[in-house]
């Protein structure tokens, strides 16, 4: 049975740039680095894999692989983003910190069950800082929010188009 997220991994352009954002700006400590020089199949490589720890013990990880091209194409927020939970009191200070750092930032956005700010990391990934609102548990309870019925209606709407 799946217990929780251990890590989610992404490509990065530059490991030190990425470290400055995740450790220095967001405050997630660099918890581990693996300099991979040979794959498990014996192929020589030169890849750095880094891990940044969240308070719950999970990690955000990155791979820097200069020898293998990767398309860091711009993404819209709802195409690809990483949402990290914070206390509501942190939203305004982080929004201002992002502005002062010259980052692309926006918010605070009220989604009902969460309030969020959005910014981009040095790799172009959208990072959402999200704070739970008092009705979060109800909004995310499938016995009360009709999640399955909404999904079924969505699927049916695609059949008629």
ChimeraX commands (.cxc) that place a marker at each C-alpha (Angstrom):
marker #1 position 0.00,0.00,0.00 radius 0.5
marker #1 position 1.28,3.47,-0.86 radius 0.5
marker #1 position 2.10,5.39,2.33 radius 0.5
marker #1 position 3.17,8.85,1.17 radius 0.5
marker #1 position 5.26,10.69,-1.38 radius 0.5
marker #1 position 9.00,10.09,-0.98 radius 0.5
marker #1 position 10.12,12.47,-3.72 radius 0.5
marker #1 position 9.06,14.00,-6.97 radius 0.5
marker #1 position 11.91,14.56,-9.45 radius 0.5
marker #1 position 12.41,17.10,-12.22 radius 0.5
marker #1 position 15.19,18.13,-14.59 radius 0.5
marker #1 position 17.13,21.29,-13.84 radius 0.5
marker #1 position 19.34,23.56,-15.91 radius 0.5
marker #1 position 21.93,24.24,-13.21 radius 0.5
marker #1 position 22.13,22.55,-9.80 radius 0.5
marker #1 position 23.54,25.56,-7.97 radius 0.5
marker #1 position 20.90,27.93,-9.39 radius 0.5
marker #1 position 18.27,25.41,-8.37 radius 0.5
marker #1 position 19.81,25.10,-4.88 radius 0.5
marker #1 position 19.75,28.87,-4.39 radius 0.5
marker #1 position 16.02,28.92,-5.17 radius 0.5
marker #1 position 14.90,25.87,-3.18 radius 0.5
marker #1 position 17.28,26.18,-0.22 radius 0.5
marker #1 position 18.08,29.89,0.05 radius 0.5
marker #1 position 14.77,31.36,-1.18 radius 0.5
marker #1 position 12.16,28.74,-0.14 radius 0.5
marker #1 position 14.09,27.41,2.88 radius 0.5
marker #1 position 14.10,23.72,1.92 radius 0.5
marker #1 position 17.40,22.22,3.06 radius 0.5
marker #1 position 19.58,20.37,0.57 radius 0.5
marker #1 position 19.33,16.89,2.08 radius 0.5
marker #1 position 21.22,14.75,-0.40 radius 0.5
marker #1 position 23.27,14.80,-3.58 radius 0.5
marker #1 position 24.17,11.84,-5.78 radius 0.5
marker #1 position 26.85,12.30,-8.43 radius 0.5
marker #1 position 25.93,9.49,-10.81 radius 0.5
marker #1 position 28.87,8.45,-12.97 radius 0.5
marker #1 position 27.60,5.07,-14.06 radius 0.5
marker #1 position 24.06,3.82,-14.60 radius 0.5
marker #1 position 22.86,0.55,-13.08 radius 0.5
marker #1 position 23.28,-0.99,-16.55 radius 0.5
marker #1 position 26.96,0.01,-16.62 radius 0.5
marker #1 position 26.72,2.98,-19.01 radius 0.5
marker #1 position 29.01,5.90,-18.14 radius 0.5
marker #1 position 27.22,9.15,-17.43 radius 0.5
marker #1 position 27.64,12.44,-15.59 radius 0.5
marker #1 position 24.42,13.37,-13.78 radius 0.5
marker #1 position 23.83,15.12,-10.47 radius 0.5
marker #1 position 20.70,14.19,-8.50 radius 0.5
marker #1 position 19.80,16.54,-5.61 radius 0.5
marker #1 position 17.10,16.30,-2.93 radius 0.5
marker #1 position 15.44,19.11,-0.94 radius 0.5
marker #1 position 13.53,18.13,2.20 radius 0.5
marker #1 position 10.05,19.30,3.16 radius 0.5
marker #1 position 8.88,19.39,6.79 radius 0.5
marker #1 position 6.89,16.15,6.37 radius 0.5
marker #1 position 10.04,14.21,5.40 radius 0.5
marker #1 position 9.28,14.09,1.67 radius 0.5
marker #1 position 11.59,15.57,-0.96 radius 0.5
marker #1 position 11.66,17.55,-4.17 radius 0.5
marker #1 position 14.49,16.25,-6.34 radius 0.5
marker #1 position 16.30,17.41,-9.45 radius 0.5
marker #1 position 18.53,15.90,-12.11 radius 0.5
marker #1 position 21.16,17.95,-13.90 radius 0.5
marker #1 position 22.32,16.17,-17.04 radius 0.5
marker #1 position 24.25,18.56,-19.30 radius 0.5
marker #1 position 24.89,15.87,-21.93 radius 0.5
marker #1 position 21.21,15.10,-22.59 radius 0.5
marker #1 position 18.99,17.81,-24.10 radius 0.5
marker #1 position 15.78,18.60,-22.27 radius 0.5
marker #1 position 12.99,20.91,-23.42 radius 0.5
marker #1 position 12.35,23.43,-20.65 radius 0.5
marker #1 position 9.32,24.77,-22.52 radius 0.5
marker #1 position 7.12,27.35,-20.79 radius 0.5
marker #1 position 4.12,25.88,-18.97 radius 0.5
marker #1 position 0.83,27.41,-17.86 radius 0.5
marker #1 position 0.01,27.01,-14.17 radius 0.5
marker #1 position -2.62,24.37,-14.83 radius 0.5
marker #1 position -0.43,22.43,-17.27 radius 0.5
marker #1 position 2.33,21.68,-14.81 radius 0.5
marker #1 position 2.99,23.07,-11.36 radius 0.5
marker #1 position 4.20,21.98,-7.97 radius 0.5
marker #1 position 2.03,23.08,-5.03 radius 0.5
marker #1 position 3.77,23.33,-1.66 radius 0.5
marker #1 position 1.75,23.87,1.50 radius 0.5
marker #1 position 2.47,26.85,3.74 radius 0.5
marker #1 position 0.66,28.70,6.54 radius 0.5
marker #1 position -1.61,31.49,5.34 radius 0.5
marker #1 position 0.50,34.05,7.21 radius 0.5
marker #1 position 3.43,33.20,4.92 radius 0.5
marker #1 position 1.69,34.04,1.64 radius 0.5
marker #1 position 2.05,37.84,1.68 radius 0.5
marker #1 position 5.69,37.83,2.89 radius 0.5
marker #1 position 6.66,35.21,0.26 radius 0.5
marker #1 position 4.87,37.20,-2.44 radius 0.5
marker #1 position 6.85,40.29,-1.46 radius 0.5
marker #1 position 10.09,38.30,-1.16 radius 0.5
marker #1 position 9.55,36.99,-4.68 radius 0.5
marker #1 position 8.93,40.47,-6.04 radius 0.5
marker #1 position 12.07,41.80,-4.36 radius 0.5
marker #1 position 14.07,38.89,-5.80 radius 0.5
marker #1 position 12.83,39.79,-9.28 radius 0.5
marker #1 position 10.87,36.56,-9.71 radius 0.5
marker #1 position 7.74,36.22,-11.80 radius 0.5
marker #1 position 5.07,36.13,-9.07 radius 0.5
marker #1 position 1.31,36.53,-8.80 radius 0.5
marker #1 position -1.40,36.13,-6.23 radius 0.5
marker #1 position -2.84,35.91,-3.67 radius 0.5
marker #1 position -5.48,33.81,-5.44 radius 0.5
marker #1 position -8.58,32.60,-3.57 radius 0.5
marker #1 position -9.50,29.09,-4.74 radius 0.5
marker #1 position -12.07,28.68,-1.96 radius 0.5
marker #1 position -10.48,25.75,-0.16 radius 0.5
marker #1 position -6.92,27.18,-0.52 radius 0.5
marker #1 position -5.30,30.58,-1.03 radius 0.5
marker #1 position -2.24,30.56,-3.28 radius 0.5
marker #1 position 0.63,32.53,-4.72 radius 0.5
marker #1 position 2.54,31.46,-7.81 radius 0.5
marker #1 position 6.15,31.96,-8.82 radius 0.5
marker #1 position 8.66,30.44,-11.22 radius 0.5
marker #1 position 11.86,28.67,-10.25 radius 0.5
marker #1 position 15.08,29.08,-12.29 radius 0.5
marker #1 position 14.06,26.14,-14.51 radius 0.5
marker #1 position 10.74,27.77,-15.44 radius 0.5
marker #1 position 8.62,25.45,-13.29 radius 0.5
marker #1 position 5.57,27.04,-11.68 radius 0.5
marker #1 position 5.70,26.76,-7.89 radius 0.5
marker #1 position 2.44,27.33,-6.02 radius 0.5
marker #1 position 2.57,28.13,-2.33 radius 0.5
marker #1 position -0.84,27.08,-1.01 radius 0.5
marker #1 position -2.47,27.66,2.37 radius 0.5
marker #1 position -5.43,25.56,3.49 radius 0.5
marker #1 position -8.63,27.40,4.33 radius 0.5
marker #1 position -10.99,26.32,7.14 radius 0.5
marker #1 position -13.27,24.42,4.71 radius 0.5
marker #1 position -10.38,22.48,3.13 radius 0.5
marker #1 position -11.32,19.12,4.67 radius 0.5
marker #1 position -14.90,19.38,3.42 radius 0.5
marker #1 position -13.82,20.54,-0.03 radius 0.5
marker #1 position -11.47,17.56,-0.38 radius 0.5
marker #1 position -13.85,14.94,1.07 radius 0.5
marker #1 position -15.14,12.81,-1.84 radius 0.5
marker #1 position -18.17,11.74,0.19 radius 0.5
marker #1 position -19.24,15.41,0.26 radius 0.5
marker #1 position -17.75,17.11,-2.80 radius 0.5
marker #1 position -19.14,14.96,-5.64 radius 0.5
marker #1 position -15.65,14.43,-7.10 radius 0.5
marker #1 position -16.64,11.26,-8.94 radius 0.5
marker #1 position -19.90,12.68,-10.27 radius 0.5
marker #1 position -18.10,15.76,-11.59 radius 0.5
marker #1 position -15.50,13.55,-13.30 radius 0.5
marker #1 position -18.27,11.41,-14.82 radius 0.5
marker #1 position -20.09,14.51,-16.14 radius 0.5
marker #1 position -16.80,15.75,-17.62 radius 0.5
marker #1 position -16.24,12.44,-19.40 radius 0.5
marker #1 position -19.80,12.45,-20.73 radius 0.5
marker #1 position -19.40,16.01,-22.02 radius 0.5
marker #1 position -16.43,14.91,-24.11 radius 0.5
marker #1 position -18.59,12.26,-25.80 radius 0.5
marker #1 position -21.03,14.90,-27.08 radius 0.5
marker #1 position -18.36,17.21,-28.54 radius 0.5
marker link #1:1,2 radius 0.2
marker link #1:2,3 radius 0.2
marker link #1:3,4 radius 0.2
marker link #1:4,5 radius 0.2
marker link #1:5,6 radius 0.2
marker link #1:6,7 radius 0.2
marker link #1:7,8 radius 0.2
marker link #1:8,9 radius 0.2
marker link #1:9,10 radius 0.2
marker link #1:10,11 radius 0.2
marker link #1:11,12 radius 0.2
marker link #1:12,13 radius 0.2
marker link #1:13,14 radius 0.2
marker link #1:14,15 radius 0.2
marker link #1:15,16 radius 0.2
marker link #1:16,17 radius 0.2
marker link #1:17,18 radius 0.2
marker link #1:18,19 radius 0.2
marker link #1:19,20 radius 0.2
marker link #1:20,21 radius 0.2
marker link #1:21,22 radius 0.2
marker link #1:22,23 radius 0.2
marker link #1:23,24 radius 0.2
marker link #1:24,25 radius 0.2
marker link #1:25,26 radius 0.2
marker link #1:26,27 radius 0.2
marker link #1:27,28 radius 0.2
marker link #1:28,29 radius 0.2
marker link #1:29,30 radius 0.2
marker link #1:30,31 radius 0.2
marker link #1:31,32 radius 0.2
marker link #1:32,33 radius 0.2
marker link #1:33,34 radius 0.2
marker link #1:34,35 radius 0.2
marker link #1:35,36 radius 0.2
marker link #1:36,37 radius 0.2
marker link #1:37,38 radius 0.2
marker link #1:38,39 radius 0.2
marker link #1:39,40 radius 0.2
marker link #1:40,41 radius 0.2
marker link #1:41,42 radius 0.2
marker link #1:42,43 radius 0.2
marker link #1:43,44 radius 0.2
marker link #1:44,45 radius 0.2
marker link #1:45,46 radius 0.2
marker link #1:46,47 radius 0.2
marker link #1:47,48 radius 0.2
marker link #1:48,49 radius 0.2
marker link #1:49,50 radius 0.2
marker link #1:50,51 radius 0.2
marker link #1:51,52 radius 0.2
marker link #1:52,53 radius 0.2
marker link #1:53,54 radius 0.2
marker link #1:54,55 radius 0.2
marker link #1:55,56 radius 0.2
marker link #1:56,57 radius 0.2
marker link #1:57,58 radius 0.2
marker link #1:58,59 radius 0.2
marker link #1:59,60 radius 0.2
marker link #1:60,61 radius 0.2
marker link #1:61,62 radius 0.2
marker link #1:62,63 radius 0.2
marker link #1:63,64 radius 0.2
marker link #1:64,65 radius 0.2
marker link #1:65,66 radius 0.2
marker link #1:66,67 radius 0.2
marker link #1:67,68 radius 0.2
marker link #1:68,69 radius 0.2
marker link #1:69,70 radius 0.2
marker link #1:70,71 radius 0.2
marker link #1:71,72 radius 0.2
marker link #1:72,73 radius 0.2
marker link #1:73,74 radius 0.2
marker link #1:74,75 radius 0.2
marker link #1:75,76 radius 0.2
marker link #1:76,77 radius 0.2
marker link #1:77,78 radius 0.2
marker link #1:78,79 radius 0.2
marker link #1:79,80 radius 0.2
marker link #1:80,81 radius 0.2
marker link #1:81,82 radius 0.2
marker link #1:82,83 radius 0.2
marker link #1:83,84 radius 0.2
marker link #1:84,85 radius 0.2
marker link #1:85,86 radius 0.2
marker link #1:86,87 radius 0.2
marker link #1:87,88 radius 0.2
marker link #1:88,89 radius 0.2
marker link #1:89,90 radius 0.2
marker link #1:90,91 radius 0.2
marker link #1:91,92 radius 0.2
marker link #1:92,93 radius 0.2
marker link #1:93,94 radius 0.2
marker link #1:94,95 radius 0.2
marker link #1:95,96 radius 0.2
marker link #1:96,97 radius 0.2
marker link #1:97,98 radius 0.2
marker link #1:98,99 radius 0.2
marker link #1:99,100 radius 0.2
marker link #1:100,101 radius 0.2
marker link #1:101,102 radius 0.2
marker link #1:102,103 radius 0.2
marker link #1:103,104 radius 0.2
marker link #1:104,105 radius 0.2
marker link #1:105,106 radius 0.2
marker link #1:106,107 radius 0.2
marker link #1:107,108 radius 0.2
marker link #1:108,109 radius 0.2
marker link #1:109,110 radius 0.2
marker link #1:110,111 radius 0.2
marker link #1:111,112 radius 0.2
marker link #1:112,113 radius 0.2
marker link #1:113,114 radius 0.2
marker link #1:114,115 radius 0.2
marker link #1:115,116 radius 0.2
marker link #1:116,117 radius 0.2
marker link #1:117,118 radius 0.2
marker link #1:118,119 radius 0.2
marker link #1:119,120 radius 0.2
marker link #1:120,121 radius 0.2
marker link #1:121,122 radius 0.2
marker link #1:122,123 radius 0.2
marker link #1:123,124 radius 0.2
marker link #1:124,125 radius 0.2
marker link #1:125,126 radius 0.2
marker link #1:126,127 radius 0.2
marker link #1:127,128 radius 0.2
marker link #1:128,129 radius 0.2
marker link #1:129,130 radius 0.2
marker link #1:130,131 radius 0.2
marker link #1:131,132 radius 0.2
marker link #1:132,133 radius 0.2
marker link #1:133,134 radius 0.2
marker link #1:134,135 radius 0.2
marker link #1:135,136 radius 0.2
marker link #1:136,137 radius 0.2
marker link #1:137,138 radius 0.2
marker link #1:138,139 radius 0.2
marker link #1:139,140 radius 0.2
marker link #1:140,141 radius 0.2
marker link #1:141,142 radius 0.2
marker link #1:142,143 radius 0.2
marker link #1:143,144 radius 0.2
marker link #1:144,145 radius 0.2
marker link #1:145,146 radius 0.2
marker link #1:146,147 radius 0.2
marker link #1:147,148 radius 0.2
marker link #1:148,149 radius 0.2
marker link #1:149,150 radius 0.2
marker link #1:150,151 radius 0.2
marker link #1:151,152 radius 0.2
marker link #1:152,153 radius 0.2
marker link #1:153,154 radius 0.2
marker link #1:154,155 radius 0.2
marker link #1:155,156 radius 0.2
marker link #1:156,157 radius 0.2
marker link #1:157,158 radius 0.2
marker link #1:158,159 radius 0.2
marker link #1:159,160 radius 0.2
marker link #1:160,161 radius 0.2
view
